Amino acid sequence: MIGAQIEEKLRVAFAPEYLEVVNESHQHRVPAGSETHFKVVLVSERFQQQRLVARHRAVYAALAEELAGGVHALALHTYLPDEWSALQDKTLSSPPCRGADKKR
């Protein structure tokens, strides 16, 4: 499963304090059972001294194989532990799919 591969690679690369990989493919215009759209919430000390773009580039580099293959979209939520603590009462949502409301 691609979701499990993503989780394992991120655990190895970032030693996260918190990691959540959510398959959001069902919210998009793809066949049932697809693994093409994911949301990742990643909390790691390894993001120290990195701005958001650098964090995302690091995740993209760790998942280069998956992104070159079947993964079409990756919604990233990357935080340092103190940033994550400050967000505990907030909901993290992915942006809506532009084609999700169209008939199949």
C-alpha positions as CSV (number, residue, x, y, z in Angstrom):
1,M,0.0,0.0,0.0
2,I,1.3,3.4,-1.0
3,G,0.0,5.0,2.2
4,A,2.1,2.6,4.3
5,Q,5.2,3.3,2.2
6,I,4.7,7.0,2.7
7,E,4.4,6.6,6.4
8,E,7.5,4.4,6.7
9,K,9.7,6.7,4.6
10,L,8.6,9.8,6.6
11,R,9.3,8.0,9.9
12,V,12.8,7.1,8.7
13,A,13.6,10.6,7.2
14,F,12.1,12.8,10.0
15,A,11.8,10.8,13.2
16,P,8.5,12.5,13.8
17,E,6.9,13.2,17.2
18,Y,3.6,12.9,15.4
19,L,2.8,11.6,12.0
20,E,-0.6,11.1,10.3
21,V,-0.9,9.9,6.7
22,V,-4.5,10.1,5.4
23,N,-5.7,8.7,2.1
24,E,-8.1,11.4,0.7
25,S,-8.5,9.8,-2.7
26,H,-12.1,9.1,-2.1
27,Q,-12.8,12.9,-2.1
28,H,-11.5,13.2,-5.7
29,R,-12.5,11.9,-9.1
30,V,-10.6,8.7,-9.0
31,P,-11.6,5.0,-9.1
32,A,-12.7,3.5,-5.7
33,G,-9.7,2.1,-3.7
34,S,-7.2,4.5,-5.3
35,E,-4.2,5.8,-3.4
36,T,-3.5,9.0,-5.3
37,H,-4.3,11.9,-2.9
38,F,-2.9,12.1,0.6
39,K,-2.8,14.5,3.5
40,V,0.3,14.3,5.7
41,V,0.6,15.9,9.1
42,L,4.2,15.7,10.2
43,V,5.7,17.1,13.4
44,S,9.4,16.9,13.7
45,E,12.4,18.6,15.4
46,R,14.2,18.2,12.0
47,F,12.3,21.2,10.7
48,Q,14.3,23.4,13.1
49,Q,15.6,26.5,11.2
50,Q,13.5,25.7,8.1
51,R,10.8,27.8,6.5
52,L,7.7,26.2,5.1
53,V,9.0,25.8,1.6
54,A,12.2,24.1,2.8
55,R,10.1,21.7,4.9
56,H,7.9,20.8,1.9
57,R,10.9,20.3,-0.3
58,A,12.4,17.9,2.3
59,V,9.2,15.9,2.3
60,Y,9.0,15.9,-1.5
61,A,12.6,14.6,-1.6
62,A,11.9,11.8,0.8
63,L,8.8,10.8,-1.3
64,A,10.3,11.3,-4.7
65,E,9.6,7.8,-5.8
66,E,5.9,7.9,-4.8
67,L,5.4,11.4,-6.4
68,A,7.0,10.1,-9.6
69,G,4.6,7.2,-9.6
70,G,0.9,7.1,-8.7
71,V,0.7,9.9,-6.0
72,H,-1.1,12.8,-7.7
73,A,-1.5,15.2,-4.7
74,L,0.0,15.7,-1.3
75,A,-1.4,18.1,1.2
76,L,1.4,18.9,3.6
77,H,1.0,20.2,7.2
78,T,4.6,20.4,8.6
79,Y,5.3,21.6,12.1
80,L,7.9,21.9,14.8
81,P,6.6,20.4,18.1
82,D,5.9,23.9,19.7
83,E,4.0,25.0,16.5
84,W,1.9,21.7,16.7
85,S,1.2,22.3,20.4
86,A,-0.2,25.7,19.6
87,L,-2.6,24.2,17.0
88,Q,-4.1,21.4,19.1
89,D,-7.6,22.9,19.1
90,K,-7.7,23.6,15.4
91,T,-8.9,21.4,12.5
92,L,-6.5,20.8,9.7
93,S,-8.3,20.5,6.4
94,S,-7.1,19.9,2.9
95,P,-8.2,22.2,0.1
96,P,-11.3,20.9,-1.9
97,C,-10.7,19.1,-5.1
98,R,-11.5,21.3,-8.1
99,G,-13.1,18.4,-9.9
100,A,-14.8,16.6,-7.0
101,D,-18.2,18.2,-7.6
102,K,-18.3,17.2,-11.3
103,K,-20.3,14.2,-12.4
104,R,-18.2,11.1,-13.2
